[in-house]
Amino acid sequence: MSNIVLITGASSGMGRASANYLSTKGFIVYAATRDVENFKDIENKNIIPIELDLRNQKSIKKAVEFIKQRHNKIDVLVNNAGYGLVSTVEDVEENEMYEQFNINVFGILRLCKEVIPIMREQKSGIIINISSFLGKIGLPLLTLYNSSKYAVEGITDSLRYELKDFNIRVHSVMPGFFDTKFARENLVTNKKTFDKDSLYSHLVSNLAPIIVEQINNGNSADEVANMILEIIQNPKFPARATVGDKAKKFIPMKKELSDEDFERRVMEYYNI
Ligand SMILES: NC(=O)c1ccc[n+]([C@@H]2O[C@H](COP(=O)([O-])OP(=O)(O)OC[C@H]3O[C@@H](n4cnc5c(N)ncnc54)[C@H](OP(=O)(O)O)[C@@H]3O)[C@@H](O)[C@H]2O)c1
């Protein structure tokens, strides 16, 4: 019997690459997206597009129930969907703050609520959270995105204890910068922060172009897809792993240095 995988944000980038790769390895992949039209070009019978809005528990329930009816199991859940808000804390609007956590954090919790009972009953399961190296490292203008990804790391740590007795593994993948649609379509900017008269214009003009450039010239999403297969196949895979150049550079450095020394290195590197 084939293994059933559910991936969120599967229409592009790491989600799409993972769906494609796992489908070639014998998995049946439910590719969750807000708009199934994103998949009209796909002719792979092992990839099944499914509409799922992470903001809406009813939509999540419907998608999960659909998979349960067909297979009576979900072996792997990849919580991948996410976007980045670029704003200072001073400028951020209430709805922008809420939406960042609504998708990147509450969306994961809502989906876990529906999938965990299925995994618990089948006495096995793997939950893979796509976090970021920015889930362990802060940067200015990214406080909301950073804190959402720090929260994802917390979800992984806590769930690992909570679910271990049901034979459900939970892992975080912390990518560095990757060349996906992320910088082109899924970085949302706050109007005031990006105004030419902003008091933070020095940060905006120094840091924002570097980040965008580093994402657009980042690693290939295929590396994340490879890691996801590795996690599925290796029951002894560590709780979390880094993938991509920037994550491999900064995460070990953060572990080795004092907070202040690490900060100095980041400030030099990003000219902030
Ligand atoms: N690219 C990077 O440098 C990088 C680095 C570290 C971590 N990450 C993380 O990796 C994950 C995948 O990103 P990616 O780089 O592959 O980017 P991507 O190509 O932009 O894909 C992001 C996916 O997330 C979903 N998404 C975006 N905004 C959403 C919203 N408001 N509501 C619901 N779904 C939304 C979209 O799904 P649909 O349109 O199909 O609904 C989209 O397919 C994200 O969690 C991101 O934070 C990215």
The ligand as an ORCA input file, in Angstrom:
! r2SCAN-3c Opt
* xyz 0 1
  N      12.586     30.749      0.029
  C      13.307     30.938      1.120
  O      14.370     31.563      1.076
  C      12.863     30.338      2.436
  C      13.815     30.261      3.453
  C      13.470     29.683      4.667
  C      12.193     29.215      4.864
  N      11.267     29.317      3.865
  C       9.937     28.772      4.137
  O       9.691     27.723      3.235
  C       8.297     27.558      3.032
  C       8.037     27.437      1.539
  O       8.382     28.649      0.899
  P       8.997     28.727     -0.571
  O      10.323     29.344     -0.468
  O       8.838     27.437     -1.266
  O       8.090     29.874     -1.188
  P       6.929     29.944     -2.286
  O       7.398     29.390     -3.579
  O       6.514     31.359     -2.209
  O       5.796     28.989     -1.703
  C       5.094     29.311     -0.542
  C       3.781     28.561     -0.514
  O       3.096     28.955      0.691
  C       1.759     29.200      0.407
  N       1.354     30.531      0.915
  C       1.981     31.703      0.743
  N       1.268     32.693      1.280
  C       0.186     32.120      1.803
  C      -0.944     32.620      2.486
  N      -1.107     33.919      2.735
  N      -1.900     31.744      2.861
  C      -1.775     30.420      2.602
  N      -0.729     29.898      1.948
  C       0.221     30.745      1.578
  C       1.547     29.215     -1.093
  O       0.651     28.183     -1.361
  P      -0.574     28.246     -2.403
  O      -0.396     29.486     -3.239
  O      -0.414     26.977     -3.145
  O      -1.793     28.261     -1.549
  C       2.908     28.925     -1.693
  O       2.871     27.816     -2.566
  C       7.641     28.760      3.706
  O       7.114     28.356      4.951
  C       8.791     29.730      3.912
  O       8.590     30.556      5.032
  C      11.571     29.872      2.662
*
